Amino acid sequence: MDKRVFCARKRGGGEHLEAEERALIKQAQQGDQKALAALLHKHYSFLVHVLIKITLQPHLAEDLAQDTMLKCMEKIKLYNGQSKFSTWLVTIATRLYIDSLRKKKREQALLAEEQSLRKLKWQMQGRGDDWPEVLDALSALPNDIRMPIILKHYYGYTYDEIGGMLDVPPGTVKSRIHNGIQTLRKELVTHEAELSEIR
């Protein structure tokens, strides 16, 4: 993984960090294992939810979240407080995911994604989650298009932050999101038209 990942990108400085979290981070960087455990526990669920939407594979999301926690434990002293701690974690997680995709054959990745997508959609519909309405359209997008859309529109990250997470220029992020949204709109319009014909 690129060592630059562990130097968090700037987002207004340390003022974004809550006092309690700042204290935990400082203690963790000084070797306090309890503080580190508390810090990771605080962000674990959020990270898993982000990764589920990015990967469409709940089990992979759990694995990546755990791998991210391990990386954080190894590199906590390199966190410099220039971005939110959660942003730093998501950056590490997305890089790990990208690395994992590069190591897999494309055919295997597609097969696993299709199988997990069906299971995930069933689970989310069972919980009454509103996300499945656009799940099919999102899943049809390439990973490099889907990831920035989710990070921007579901979690509110800036173009600069997403660029840092994916290691691409902010302008590229903006272009991918724009093109992806245009594709989504076309897919959703087509879907609505098909539903109207059925009715």
C-alpha positions in Angstrom: 0.0 0.0 0.0 1.2 3.5 -0.8 2.8 5.0 2.3 1.2 8.3 1.5 -2.1 6.8 2.7 -1.0 7.2 6.2 -0.4 10.9 6.0 -4.0 12.2 6.3 -5.1 14.8 3.9 -6.0 18.3 5.2 -9.5 19.3 6.0 -9.5 22.4 8.2 -7.0 21.0 10.8 -7.4 19.4 14.2 -10.4 21.6 15.1 -12.6 19.0 13.5 -11.6 16.4 16.1 -13.7 16.2 19.3 -11.7 16.7 22.5 -12.4 13.2 23.7 -11.3 11.7 20.4 -8.2 13.9 20.3 -7.3 12.6 23.8 -7.8 9.0 22.7 -5.6 9.5 19.6 -2.8 11.1 21.6 -3.0 8.3 24.2 -3.0 5.6 21.5 0.0 7.2 19.8 1.8 7.0 23.1 1.2 3.3 23.3 -2.0 3.1 25.4 -3.7 -0.1 24.1 -7.0 0.6 25.9 -7.2 4.0 24.2 -6.5 2.5 20.8 -9.1 -0.2 21.3 -11.7 2.4 22.4 -10.8 4.5 19.3 -11.2 1.6 16.9 -14.4 0.4 18.5 -15.9 3.9 18.1 -15.4 3.9 14.3 -15.8 0.2 13.5 -19.5 0.1 12.7 -19.3 3.2 10.5 -16.4 1.8 8.6 -18.2 -1.5 7.9 -21.3 0.4 6.6 -19.2 2.4 4.2 -17.4 -0.7 3.0 -20.6 -2.7 2.5 -21.9 0.0 0.1 -18.5 0.2 -1.7 -17.9 -3.5 -2.1 -21.5 -4.9 -2.2 -20.1 -7.8 -0.2 -20.8 -7.8 3.5 -18.3 -10.5 4.4 -15.6 -8.7 2.4 -16.5 -5.5 4.1 -16.0 -7.1 7.5 -12.6 -8.5 6.4 -11.5 -5.1 5.0 -12.7 -3.3 8.2 -10.6 -5.7 10.3 -7.6 -5.3 8.0 -8.0 -1.6 8.3 -8.0 -1.8 12.0 -4.8 -3.7 11.9 -3.2 -1.2 9.6 -4.4 1.6 11.9 -2.8 -0.2 14.9 0.5 -0.4 13.0 0.4 3.2 11.6 -1.4 5.2 14.4 1.7 7.3 15.1 1.6 8.5 11.5 -1.9 10.0 11.8 -1.3 13.8 12.0 -4.8 15.1 12.7 -5.1 17.1 9.5 -8.3 15.3 8.6 -11.0 13.5 10.5 -9.9 10.2 12.0 -12.8 8.5 10.2 -11.6 10.0 6.9 -8.2 8.5 7.5 -9.7 5.1 8.2 -11.8 5.2 5.0 -8.8 6.2 3.0 -6.9 3.1 4.3 -9.9 0.9 3.7 -10.5 2.0 0.1 -6.8 1.5 -0.7 -7.0 -2.0 0.8 -10.0 -2.7 -1.3 -8.4 -1.4 -4.5 -5.3 -3.5 -3.8 -7.5 -6.6 -3.3 -9.2 -6.1 -6.6 -5.9 -5.9 -8.4 -4.9 -9.2 -6.9 -8.1 -11.0 -8.1 -8.9 -12.1 -11.6 -11.7 -10.0 -13.0 -14.0 -13.0 -13.7 -13.8 -14.2 -10.1 -14.5 -10.7 -8.7 -17.6 -10.3 -10.9 -19.0 -13.7 -9.9 -18.5 -13.0 -6.2 -20.1 -9.6 -6.6 -23.1 -10.9 -8.4 -23.8 -13.6 -5.8 -23.3 -11.2 -2.9 -25.4 -8.5 -4.5 -28.4 -10.8 -4.6 -27.9 -11.8 -1.0 -27.3 -8.2 0.1 -30.4 -6.9 -1.7 -32.6 -9.5 -0.1 -31.2 -8.6 3.4 -31.7 -4.9 2.9 -35.2 -5.3 1.6 -36.0 -7.5 4.6 -34.9 -4.6 6.9 -36.9 -2.1 5.0 -33.8 -0.2 3.9 -34.5 2.3 1.1 -31.1 1.8 -0.6 -32.2 -1.1 -2.8 -34.1 1.3 -5.0 -30.9 2.4 -6.6 -28.9 -0.7 -5.8 -29.2 -2.3 -9.2 -28.2 0.8 -11.0 -25.2 1.4 -8.7 -24.0 -2.2 -8.9 -23.9 -1.9 -12.7 -21.3 0.9 -12.5 -17.6 0.1 -12.6 -15.9 0.2 -9.1 -13.9 3.4 -9.9 -17.2 5.2 -10.7 -19.4 3.7 -7.9 -16.9 4.3 -5.1 -16.7 8.1 -5.5 -20.5 8.4 -5.9 -21.1 6.6 -2.6 -18.4 8.5 -0.7 -19.7 11.8 -2.0 -23.5 11.5 -1.9 -23.9 9.0 1.0 -21.1 10.3 3.2 -20.5 13.8 2.2 -16.8 13.6 1.5 -15.2 16.4 -0.6 -13.7 15.9 -4.0 -10.2 16.5 -2.4 -10.9 13.9 0.3 -12.1 11.3 -2.2 -9.2 12.0 -4.4 -6.9 11.3 -1.5 -8.7 8.1 -0.7 -8.6 6.8 -4.3 -5.2 8.4 -5.2 -6.6 10.3 -8.2 -6.8 14.1 -8.8 -10.0 15.9 -7.5 -10.9 16.8 -11.1 -11.0 13.1 -12.0 -13.2 12.4 -9.0 -15.6 15.2 -10.1 -15.7 13.9 -13.7 -16.3 10.3 -12.6 -19.1 11.3 -10.2 -20.8 13.5 -12.9 -20.6 10.7 -15.5 -21.8 8.1 -13.0 -24.8 10.2 -12.0 -25.8 10.8 -15.6 -25.7 7.0 -16.1 -27.7 6.4 -13.0 -30.4 8.9 -14.0 -30.7 7.2 -17.4 -31.0 3.7 -15.7 -33.6 4.9 -13.2 -35.7 6.6 -15.9 -35.6 3.4 -17.9 -36.6 1.4 -14.8 -39.5 3.8 -14.1 -40.7 3.5 -17.7 -40.7 -0.3 -17.5 -42.7 -0.2 -14.3 -45.2 2.1 -15.9 -45.7 -0.3 -18.7 -46.3 -3.2 -16.3 -48.9 -1.2 -14.4 
